Amino acid sequence: MHQFIVPHRRSSSESAPPVAMAPETKGLEPEEDGPRVRRRMSGQAAPVVVPAVACRIVRQLVLEMTAMASERPLWRRDSRRSTCHVRQIAMYVCHVVLRLSQSDIGVAFGRDRTTVGHACNRVEDRRDDVAFDAFVSAIERVVQSVFGPAGIGSHE
């Protein structure tokens, strides 16, 4: 994913050399295992979910729900278009429901953050269609029910 290696944290007695950071991560503190989503649950330790794993789960949920709702198989001649629509919906749901940053979503999907913004705009524009809006709302509810108990993506 990133071409930069983030060194493990050192003890306070050792002096750490300055770390070169990628331009898209300027201003973020490096962590041992990369960026993570952390939310507090009432009285418990904060669960840790890597954004890439959360995005992979959301993408699989969108793919399965699309296959269930569609009358035709996804492996037809227009499979590239279907794959693109599934990815756009998954990016949108990750951003809106899980409240992940567009940069984190872009890294998880192997795309740029501007592509994530374009996907979110496309899905928003398509939500004017009542059937599509109902479909995306159903996906949002499923994702919220999967990640909600962990406190991830809850609107506080």
Backbone bond lengths (Angstrom), bond angles and torsions (degrees), N, CA, C in turn:
res aa  C-N    CA-C-N  psi(-1)  N-CA   C-N-CA  omega(-1)  CA-C   N-CA-C  phi
1 M - - - 1.431 - - 1.522 110.09 -
2 H 1.319 116.60 -71.61 1.453 118.44 178.32 1.512 108.77 -94.43
3 Q 1.295 115.37 147.83 1.440 118.97 178.12 1.519 111.92 -89.27
4 F 1.324 116.95 -2.05 1.442 121.91 -179.18 1.521 109.84 -100.42
5 I 1.290 116.85 141.41 1.456 121.71 178.66 1.515 107.46 -102.64
6 V 1.314 115.87 128.47 1.456 121.43 178.40 1.518 107.54 -97.28
7 P 1.334 118.84 119.21 1.455 120.16 -177.88 1.516 111.15 -70.13
8 H 1.347 115.17 156.26 1.459 119.90 176.62 1.520 109.09 -66.54
9 R 1.309 115.86 152.68 1.470 119.49 -179.65 1.518 109.90 -68.16
10 R 1.292 114.96 144.53 1.459 121.24 -178.08 1.512 109.74 -105.36
11 S 1.298 114.75 163.78 1.461 118.90 177.72 1.525 108.91 -69.82
12 S 1.314 116.14 164.17 1.460 120.33 -175.65 1.520 112.57 -67.75
13 S 1.351 117.68 -20.34 1.460 119.60 -179.57 1.522 111.98 -76.91
14 E 1.358 117.09 -25.52 1.453 120.04 179.04 1.528 109.08 -88.48
15 S 1.302 115.92 142.54 1.462 118.57 176.67 1.520 108.26 -91.80
16 A 1.293 115.80 130.65 1.465 121.16 -178.43 1.519 109.78 -92.86
17 P 1.346 116.82 133.27 1.461 118.38 176.05 1.520 109.48 -71.93
18 P 1.327 117.27 156.59 1.465 119.32 179.04 1.531 110.20 -62.32
19 V 1.319 115.10 141.81 1.456 121.67 -177.75 1.518 108.74 -100.74
20 A 1.338 116.59 128.92 1.463 120.90 175.79 1.518 108.13 -77.50
21 M 1.311 116.17 126.24 1.456 119.57 -176.96 1.519 109.77 -110.22
22 A 1.317 115.14 150.60 1.456 120.96 177.27 1.522 109.04 -65.23
23 P 1.322 118.49 150.69 1.468 121.04 -177.94 1.523 112.98 -58.05
24 E 1.354 117.90 -35.83 1.457 119.50 -177.85 1.526 112.92 -76.59
25 T 1.346 117.68 -9.44 1.457 120.00 -179.29 1.516 112.22 -112.27
26 K 1.327 118.09 12.16 1.459 120.09 178.93 1.526 109.58 -60.81
27 G 1.302 115.56 136.84 1.448 120.65 179.79 1.516 113.11 92.75
28 L 1.331 118.18 -12.69 1.457 121.11 177.17 1.522 108.88 -95.86
29 E 1.288 117.37 143.01 1.449 121.57 176.64 1.521 109.13 -80.38
30 P 1.335 119.10 133.71 1.460 119.80 178.12 1.521 110.43 -69.11
31 E 1.317 115.65 142.14 1.449 121.72 176.40 1.512 108.00 -116.13
32 E 1.328 116.11 167.54 1.459 119.67 -177.73 1.518 111.66 -62.80
33 D 1.309 118.03 -46.64 1.454 121.32 -173.38 1.516 113.01 -112.28
34 G 1.308 119.10 18.39 1.456 121.51 -179.92 1.511 111.33 93.55
35 P 1.336 116.95 -179.68 1.466 120.12 -177.34 1.523 110.99 -69.05
36 R 1.297 116.02 146.83 1.460 121.92 -179.86 1.517 109.09 -138.13
37 V 1.305 115.27 156.91 1.451 121.43 176.64 1.519 107.11 -95.96
38 R 1.336 116.94 126.30 1.461 120.62 179.59 1.518 108.96 -128.96
39 R 1.294 116.15 129.64 1.456 122.17 175.90 1.522 107.66 -136.40
40 R 1.310 117.25 147.08 1.462 122.59 179.56 1.513 110.96 -86.81
41 M 1.320 115.22 135.29 1.461 121.16 170.10 1.520 105.89 -101.70
42 S 1.288 117.42 158.35 1.453 120.24 -176.44 1.525 110.92 -65.26
43 G 1.331 116.52 111.41 1.447 122.67 174.36 1.521 115.07 75.44
44 Q 1.306 119.69 7.33 1.456 121.28 -178.95 1.518 109.38 -123.86
45 A 1.338 114.71 166.95 1.457 119.74 177.58 1.526 109.44 -67.73
46 A 1.304 115.85 153.08 1.457 121.02 -178.32 1.530 110.08 -71.70
47 P 1.344 118.05 128.56 1.459 119.59 176.19 1.525 109.98 -73.04
48 V 1.300 115.74 151.88 1.450 120.64 -178.51 1.526 108.42 -118.96
49 V 1.319 116.19 123.59 1.458 122.09 177.88 1.519 107.58 -129.40
50 V 1.306 116.03 125.70 1.460 120.94 177.06 1.529 107.70 -72.69
51 P 1.338 119.09 131.13 1.465 120.65 -178.68 1.528 113.68 -55.11
52 A 1.325 117.63 -34.64 1.468 119.90 179.76 1.522 111.03 -63.66
53 V 1.324 117.18 -38.05 1.466 120.78 179.18 1.522 109.76 -69.97
54 A 1.326 117.10 -43.38 1.460 120.73 178.90 1.530 110.32 -61.17
55 C 1.326 117.20 -42.30 1.472 120.74 179.59 1.522 111.08 -65.96
56 R 1.327 117.39 -37.68 1.458 120.79 178.44 1.521 111.14 -65.01
57 I 1.325 117.06 -39.96 1.467 121.34 178.27 1.527 110.10 -65.77
58 V 1.325 116.68 -45.12 1.466 120.74 -179.86 1.525 110.25 -62.88
59 R 1.318 117.59 -42.41 1.460 120.22 179.73 1.526 111.06 -61.91
60 Q 1.327 117.00 -41.17 1.463 120.12 179.12 1.526 110.95 -66.46
61 L 1.335 116.89 -39.11 1.470 120.11 176.84 1.530 111.09 -62.50
62 V 1.324 116.68 -43.86 1.467 120.53 179.36 1.528 109.49 -63.83
63 L 1.320 117.31 -42.17 1.461 120.77 179.82 1.527 111.45 -61.84
64 E 1.322 116.90 -44.77 1.466 120.79 -179.43 1.528 111.28 -66.77
65 M 1.319 117.53 -41.86 1.461 119.87 179.97 1.525 111.31 -69.37
66 T 1.328 117.19 -33.66 1.465 120.36 175.94 1.523 109.95 -66.43
67 A 1.319 117.20 -41.48 1.459 120.68 178.72 1.529 111.04 -64.39
68 M 1.326 117.05 -37.17 1.465 120.51 179.14 1.526 111.10 -69.86
69 A 1.317 117.39 -38.42 1.464 121.08 -176.15 1.524 112.80 -80.51
70 S 1.317 117.30 -21.94 1.459 120.75 -175.52 1.521 110.75 -86.25
71 E 1.317 115.19 143.17 1.456 120.47 177.72 1.521 111.88 -86.13
72 R 1.314 116.39 -19.41 1.452 119.70 -178.50 1.526 109.80 -111.12
73 P 1.320 117.31 155.10 1.474 119.70 -179.39 1.527 111.37 -68.15
74 L 1.334 115.39 152.12 1.462 120.63 -178.37 1.527 112.51 -78.43
75 W 1.302 119.07 -10.72 1.457 120.80 -175.59 1.523 112.44 -96.70
76 R 1.293 117.54 26.81 1.460 122.27 177.85 1.526 110.87 -74.27
77 R 1.315 114.55 -173.75 1.461 122.05 -179.35 1.532 111.47 -61.03
78 D 1.322 117.85 -32.45 1.460 121.35 -178.66 1.530 111.77 -93.31
79 S 1.326 116.81 33.17 1.468 119.51 -176.26 1.525 111.62 -66.49
80 R 1.335 118.11 -28.31 1.461 119.89 178.64 1.521 110.77 -64.69
81 R 1.327 116.28 -39.89 1.456 120.67 177.86 1.529 110.16 -66.74
82 S 1.321 116.98 -42.92 1.465 120.93 178.91 1.525 110.82 -61.41
83 T 1.328 116.12 -43.37 1.462 120.85 178.58 1.520 110.59 -61.76
84 C 1.314 116.45 -40.28 1.467 120.98 179.34 1.528 111.00 -65.06
85 H 1.336 117.12 -43.14 1.467 120.31 179.16 1.530 111.22 -64.77
86 V 1.319 116.92 -41.50 1.473 120.56 178.09 1.518 109.93 -61.65
87 R 1.324 117.17 -45.01 1.464 120.81 179.83 1.525 111.16 -63.77
88 Q 1.339 117.90 -41.65 1.459 120.43 179.31 1.524 111.35 -63.55
89 I 1.317 117.68 -43.35 1.463 120.55 179.17 1.520 110.10 -64.86
90 A 1.329 117.09 -41.64 1.463 120.43 179.55 1.529 111.05 -63.66
91 M 1.334 117.34 -41.57 1.465 120.46 177.51 1.525 110.67 -62.32
92 Y 1.325 115.82 -43.59 1.464 121.06 -179.91 1.530 111.04 -61.13
93 V 1.322 116.44 -47.12 1.470 120.47 -178.05 1.526 110.68 -66.57
94 C 1.335 117.49 -38.60 1.469 119.83 176.38 1.526 111.16 -60.73
95 H 1.322 116.12 -39.20 1.464 119.76 -178.24 1.530 111.88 -75.31
96 V 1.330 117.25 -43.51 1.461 120.70 -174.08 1.526 112.00 -80.77
97 V 1.320 117.49 -47.77 1.471 120.60 -174.55 1.528 111.40 -83.88
98 L 1.329 117.20 -49.28 1.467 120.02 -177.34 1.519 112.70 -85.00
99 R 1.332 116.50 -10.38 1.460 122.78 178.63 1.526 112.96 55.73
100 L 1.325 115.82 40.70 1.458 120.92 173.89 1.526 108.50 -82.80
101 S 1.312 116.28 152.01 1.460 119.30 179.03 1.527 109.57 -72.82
102 Q 1.313 115.71 155.44 1.454 120.13 -179.96 1.527 111.16 -64.89
103 S 1.314 117.07 -30.26 1.469 120.05 177.24 1.518 111.20 -66.47
104 D 1.342 117.12 -45.03 1.464 120.75 179.02 1.524 111.42 -63.83
105 I 1.325 116.08 -40.32 1.466 120.24 178.76 1.523 109.87 -65.76
106 G 1.323 117.08 -41.99 1.459 120.73 178.56 1.514 112.32 -60.53
107 V 1.329 116.57 -41.91 1.464 120.20 177.67 1.522 110.06 -64.33
108 A 1.325 117.28 -42.22 1.463 120.98 -178.08 1.525 112.38 -64.60
109 F 1.332 117.09 -35.30 1.457 120.97 -179.22 1.527 113.21 -94.83
110 G 1.319 117.13 -0.85 1.456 120.43 -179.16 1.516 112.86 72.41
111 R 1.321 116.08 30.63 1.462 121.97 -178.63 1.536 109.16 -126.98
112 D 1.307 116.61 173.05 1.460 123.14 177.04 1.534 109.38 -84.58
113 R 1.323 116.58 158.22 1.470 119.91 179.81 1.524 111.74 -64.81
114 T 1.330 117.32 -29.12 1.462 119.35 178.26 1.533 110.98 -69.09
115 T 1.319 117.12 -30.39 1.455 120.99 175.15 1.518 110.32 -66.27
116 V 1.322 116.46 -37.53 1.467 120.75 177.05 1.522 109.69 -65.04
117 G 1.316 117.22 -42.29 1.463 120.47 176.89 1.518 111.93 -61.53
118 H 1.328 116.41 -40.69 1.465 120.82 177.46 1.531 110.21 -63.69
119 A 1.330 116.97 -42.20 1.464 120.74 179.26 1.528 110.99 -62.66
120 C 1.314 116.74 -42.33 1.474 120.50 178.78 1.529 110.38 -62.71
121 N 1.323 117.11 -42.17 1.469 120.55 178.54 1.526 111.65 -64.41
122 R 1.327 116.79 -41.38 1.468 120.60 179.35 1.523 111.39 -62.35
123 V 1.328 116.42 -44.41 1.471 119.99 -179.33 1.526 109.70 -66.78
124 E 1.331 117.44 -41.37 1.464 120.21 177.72 1.524 111.11 -59.78
125 D 1.330 116.67 -42.23 1.460 120.14 178.98 1.526 111.84 -65.20
126 R 1.312 116.70 -37.22 1.469 120.66 -179.08 1.524 112.50 -75.22
127 R 1.319 118.33 -14.59 1.469 120.92 -179.05 1.520 112.91 -72.23
128 D 1.328 118.05 -4.69 1.458 120.19 173.63 1.525 111.09 -66.77
129 D 1.332 116.48 -27.05 1.459 122.22 175.10 1.530 108.21 -73.81
130 V 1.338 116.35 125.71 1.471 121.53 -174.23 1.521 111.72 -62.03
131 A 1.325 117.82 -42.56 1.463 120.93 -178.38 1.532 110.81 -66.57
132 F 1.320 116.82 -42.73 1.460 120.00 178.72 1.521 111.00 -66.07
133 D 1.327 117.13 -39.38 1.454 121.39 177.90 1.529 110.83 -61.92
134 A 1.319 117.04 -41.86 1.471 120.42 178.04 1.522 110.62 -64.62
135 F 1.327 116.79 -39.18 1.456 120.94 179.20 1.527 111.17 -64.36
136 V 1.328 117.30 -47.64 1.468 121.09 -179.80 1.530 110.08 -65.85
137 S 1.327 117.50 -37.69 1.471 120.31 176.98 1.523 111.17 -62.23
138 A 1.324 116.91 -38.92 1.467 120.55 177.50 1.525 110.59 -64.57
139 I 1.321 116.29 -41.58 1.469 119.62 177.59 1.520 110.33 -63.88
140 E 1.331 117.28 -41.90 1.467 120.63 178.30 1.523 111.07 -59.53
141 R 1.342 116.84 -42.56 1.464 120.09 179.43 1.530 111.56 -65.19
142 V 1.326 117.00 -39.97 1.471 119.94 179.08 1.525 110.31 -65.21
143 V 1.313 117.28 -45.50 1.461 120.64 -179.92 1.526 110.29 -63.86
144 Q 1.317 116.75 -40.72 1.466 119.66 177.79 1.520 111.05 -63.67
145 S 1.326 117.35 -37.23 1.468 119.24 179.47 1.521 111.27 -71.93
146 V 1.325 117.69 -29.21 1.465 120.32 178.06 1.529 110.57 -75.28
147 F 1.309 117.56 -47.15 1.462 121.15 -175.11 1.529 113.30 -95.29
148 G 1.318 118.70 -14.41 1.454 122.17 -177.25 1.513 115.59 -60.16
149 P 1.348 119.27 -44.24 1.460 118.71 -179.84 1.521 113.57 -60.08
150 A 1.313 117.56 -25.23 1.473 120.47 178.53 1.526 110.74 -83.93
151 G 1.322 117.79 -5.52 1.459 119.95 179.56 1.512 113.21 83.13
152 I 1.313 117.36 9.22 1.459 121.03 -178.33 1.508 108.81 -90.06
153 G 1.301 116.51 127.63 1.449 121.13 177.53 1.509 114.12 81.48
154 S 1.323 117.35 6.79 1.465 118.15 178.45 1.514 109.11 -73.69
155 H 1.283 115.36 137.18 1.475 120.03 -179.34 1.518 108.20 -85.38
156 E 1.321 115.52 105.51 1.470 121.00 -175.21 1.491 112.12 -85.73
